[in-house]
């Protein structure tokens, strides 16, 4: 019985996005679609331990959910003529043998565009995407973001109501809408990844579970949108960054990482995804350019042998595509290694007036490194102490204070 339950849970994680997507197309309501899919999941929990796991568990869930949809729609059909049309559509799509095998691409793609719709607040997009497209439970999402489960549940509930009240269509955007809409989707996936790559709360430096989920979502999107270079670019960026997880330890800087612990399989997969993005021969977007920067690091056998000139050039390109002071800060790091600390300090001075940098702890950390190389240890220590006051987590605060103490001790 325990094995059957585990099978049900695994099948649900894999198949629930497909089932919910298909039902949403049919019943025109993502909230109702999720309820019907969950009813099928409960039925599986009740029946599979006794009767055994069916040969096609995903098709079983789909068929069961659709039959429940028929029951719901039949109860409502006297209210409105549209229900009579819906029940005919649903009934026609359930064959006599009870096995439903339908194409999933368009429905899944429509679902992710729905969960990532700009009408929703960013936090709600993340929660709803992880729930409906990622197959995570409310409790799993709450644990991942160290947020009370009722809060996550409320975000998901409100998001579904917002989509319904705003009459957001369940469809793939038109070609002229796609560039702006795909940006929202990729932003959500990358936000999930970055929280996993550099956790902003909790005791862990990284959250592998979140990063792995984001990479999985990215790969699904790449399969659904093979002609969108930025999708491949995002997959490449996430996989190349994730390859360093085992070498990062407790905040180990890139230059101090033992590259023998980098995941070569992830690097190779990430480089292939980058090649796929470039091969489409479209103007490179910000995710692809960032992936190209990560590729420079991944290809270099050592930190010192990195092609820093190429990295600076790529940051120059990124600054044109997605200008921000954080891009400027990362460019200053590359300039430090390409042209030396004096040039790097000039690059930092160019963004020092941005108020966002006054609240960003890594600006002080980078400036401290530059000042140390210029032989100004007291100023470096002061920068690190200020950075520690701005650090979002205690572990980063402690690390910066340790570096401040070491700066004046050397």
N, C-alpha and C positions, 0 to 999 in steps of 0.2 A: 504493500500500500504506500509506503514511504517513497519507493522508487517511482510509482505512478504519479504521486503528487509532485515529485521533483520534475518529472517529465512534463506535467501540465504547466508548471511554472516556467520551464525553459521554452516550451512551445509558445506560451503566452508572450514572453519577452520578444520572441522572434516574429510571431504572426500577428500580434495585436495591432501594430500600425497598419498592416495590410487589411485586416478585418475592419478596423475603424474607418479607414479611408474608403473602402468599398461601400460600407453602410452610409457614410456621410453623403456620398454621391447619390444614394438612393432615397434617403429620408430627409436630406437637405437640412440636417441639424446635427452638428458635431457632438453636442451634449447628449442627445438621444442615441446617437451612434455609439458613443462610448458606453452608455448604460446597457445597450443591447449586446455589445461585445463582452461586457463584464458578466452579463447573464449567461452567455455561452461558456465563459470561463468557469463560472460556478457549476454549471451543468457538467462540465468536464471533470471538475473535482469530485463531483458526486458519482459519476458513472464510470470513469476510466479505472479507478482502483478495483471496481467490481467486475466490469465487463472487459477490461483490457484496453490498452492504448490502440486506437484505430491505425490502419495502415497509412492513412493520410491525415494526420492530426490537424494540420492547418486547414484542409478542406472541410473536415468535420466541424471545426469551430466556425468557419464561414457559413456553412449550411445551417447550423444550429442558430446562429445569430440572425440569419436572414429569415428563418421560419418564425423567430420571435418578433422580428420586425413586421412580418405579415400579420401576426396576431394583434400587435399594437395598432397598426394602420387600419385593420378591419374594425377595431373597436371605435375608431375615430371617423370612419368614412361617411357616416351619416351627417356629420357636421359640415362637411364641405366636399364638393364634387372632386376636388383635387386628390382626396384620399382614395377615391375609386380608381383614379389613374395610377396612383402609386402602388396600390395593392396588385393591380394587373402587371405592372412592371416587375415587382418583386416576385410574384408567382411565376411569371414567364421565365425568370432567370434561375429558378431552382428546378433542375431536371429531375426526372423520375427516379434516378438512382441516388439522388440526394447529394451528389458530389459537385461542388461548384469549383470550376477552374477558370478564373478570369485573369486577364492581364492586369498587372498591378502598377505598372509604371506611371500612368497618368494620374491614377487615384492617389498614389503615394506622393507624387510631386505636388498635386493640388493640396494635399494635407499639410505638407511642410510650408507651402506658401500661406496657408490659412493660419497655422500656429505662429508664424513669424510675421504676420501682417502688421504694418506700421500703425494701425489704429490702436494696437495694444501697447501698454508701457513695456519697457525693456525687460523688467523682472518677470512680468507675466508671460512675455514671449518665451523666455528661457524655461520657465516652469511648464508651460503648456507644451512646448516642443519636446522636453524630456519625458513628459507624461504620455502624449499621444503618438509622437513620432519615434521617441526613444524607447517606449515601453516600460519606463520606470514607474514605480508606485509613488504615491504622495510621500510616504515615509522615507523612501530611498532618496527622493529629491531633498526632503527636509534634512536628512543626515548629511547629504553631500554639501549643502550650503549652510549647515549649522543653524538652521532656522526652524522654529517650532512647526510641527506638522500642520496644525490648524491654520497657520499663516499661509503656508504653501497651498493648502486646500482652498483657502479663500481666494488666493490669487488665481488659481485654476478655474474656480467656479465663476468668478467675476469676468475672467477672460472669455469664457464660453458665452456668458450672457452678453458681453460687449459685442462679440462677433455676431450673435443673433440679432441684437438690437440695431446694430449698424448695417445689417443685411449684407455682410461681407460674402461675396460669392465663393463657392467651392469650385475653383477653376485655376488653370494655369494662366498666368498673365499673358496678355498679347505681346507680340514682339517688341512694340515700342515701349511697353512698360517693364519688360524683363530686366534691363540694366539696373533700374532703381530698386525693383523688388528683389532681385537676387542678392543685392547688397545687404538687405535686411536679413535675409536667410543666413548668409555667410557670417554676418556680424554676430548673430546669435550663437552659431556653432563655435566661432572663435572665442567668444566670451566664455563659453563653457570650457573650452580648452585652456584658456589663460588662467582661469581660476584653478584648474588642475595643475598647470605648469608652475605657477607661483601663487600658492594659496594666500589669500588676504586675511584669513581667519583660521583659528584652530592652532594646534601644536605642530602640525606637519608642514614641511617646506613645500611638498608637492602633494597632489591628490591624484594618484594614478587612475582611480576609478573614473573621475570626471574627464581626465585627458583621454582615456581609452574610449569613453562614450562619445566624446566629440570626434575622435578620429573615425569611429564606426559610422557616425552620422555623415561625416565628410565623404567617406568611401561610398556610402549609399547614394549620396547626391551626385558623385562623379559618375556612377553607373546610370543615374537617371538623366543627367545633363552632360553627356560626353563632349558636346561641342562648346561648352562654356569654359574658357581657359582659366578664369579665376577660381572655379571649383577645384580644378586640378592643382592650381597654385596654392590654394588653402590646404589641401591634403598634403602637398609637398612640405609646406611650411610647418604644419603640425607634426608630421612624422620626422622631419629633420630635427626639430627641437626636442621631440620626445625621445629621440635616440640617445640623448645625453642624461636621461634620468638617473641611471645607475652611477654616473660619474659626478653628479652634482652634489650628492651628500647633503650635509647641513649648510647649504648656501655656498658651496665651493665655486669660486669664480671660474670663468671659462679658461683663463690662462693657467689655472692651477689644476685643471681636471686631467685625470689619467685617461687618455683617449683609448686605451685598451678596453675600457669598460663601456665605450660607446656601442650601441646596438647596430651592428653592421647591416642586419636584415632591414631594419627600419630606414637606415640611410639609403640603401639600395632602392627600396620601394619609394622613398621620398624623391630621390633623384629621377626615377622613372616618371613619377607624377609631374615633376618639373619639366621634364622633356616633353610630356604629353601637352602641357600648357603651351610651351613654346612652339611645338609642332603645329598648332592650330593657326599660327601666323596671324595673330591678331595683336593689337597693341597691348603690351603687358600692363596688368593692373597692380594695385598695391600689394595684394597677397602674393602674387607671383614674383614681384621684385623682392619682397622680404624673403621668400623661399630661395631666391637666387643668392641673397646675402648669406642665409643659413648654409647653402650649398658650398660657398667659399670656405666656410669653417669646416664643413664635413669632409671636404676633399683634402684639406691641408693635413699632412702627417703630424704637424706640431703647431703650436700657437704662433711661434716665431716665423714659420714658413707660410703663414696665411698671406694671400694676395691682398694686402691692405689697400693698395691703389684701386683695385677693382671694387672693394667694399665701399670706399669713399665715393666712387663714381655711382654705385648703385644707390647709396643714400642720397646723393644729389638727385637722382631720378625719382626716388621715393618722395623727396621733399617737394617735387613738382606735382606728383600725383596725389599725395595726402599730406600736405604741410601741417606740421605740428611741432611744438617745442620738444616733445619726446623724440621725434625723428631727428631734430637738431642735436639733442643730447647724445643719441646713439652715433650720429655722424661725428660728433666731437671725439668720441672714444676711438673711432676708426682713424680720425686725423691724428690723434695722439700717437698711434703706432705707425702711421704712414709718414708723418711730417714732424713729429716731435712735440714736446709739451708746450713750447711757446705758441705754436700754431693752434694747438688744442685749446689753450687758454683764450685765445682770440675767438675761437668758435663758441666757447662757453659764454664769453662776454656778450656775444651777439644775441643770445637768448636769455640772458640773466634778467632782463627787464620784464619778461613775461610773468604775470602774477601766478600762473600755474606752476612755474618753477620754484617760486617761493614756498610752495606747499608740497613740493615733491622731494622726498628724501634722497632719491638717487642722484639728483643734481648735485647735492653737497658731497655725496660719496665720490662721484666722478671728479668734481673739482678738487677734492682732497688728494686724489691720486695724481692729478696734474701738478698740484702745488708741491707734493712730495718729490716728484721727479725734477722740479725746478729748485729743489733745495730749500723749501720753506715749510719745515715740519710743524712749527707752531700754528701757522695759518691752516695747515692741513688738519691738524687735530681739532681746531675750532670748527672747521667745516663739518667734520665727522660728528662732533658733539651736537651741532645744530641738526644734522641729518638724523641723528638718533632720536631727537625730540619729535621728529615728523614721521618716524617709521610706523607703519600700520600694525606691526606685530611685535611682541616682546622679544622673540628670537632674533629678528632683524635689529632691534634696538640694542640688544646685547652684543651682537656681532660688530655693529658700528662703534660702540663704546670700546670694545676690545681693540679695534683698529686705531681708534683715537689714542689710546694708551700706548700702543706700539709705535705710533708715529713720533711721539716725543721721546720715546725711550731709545730709538735707533740713533 
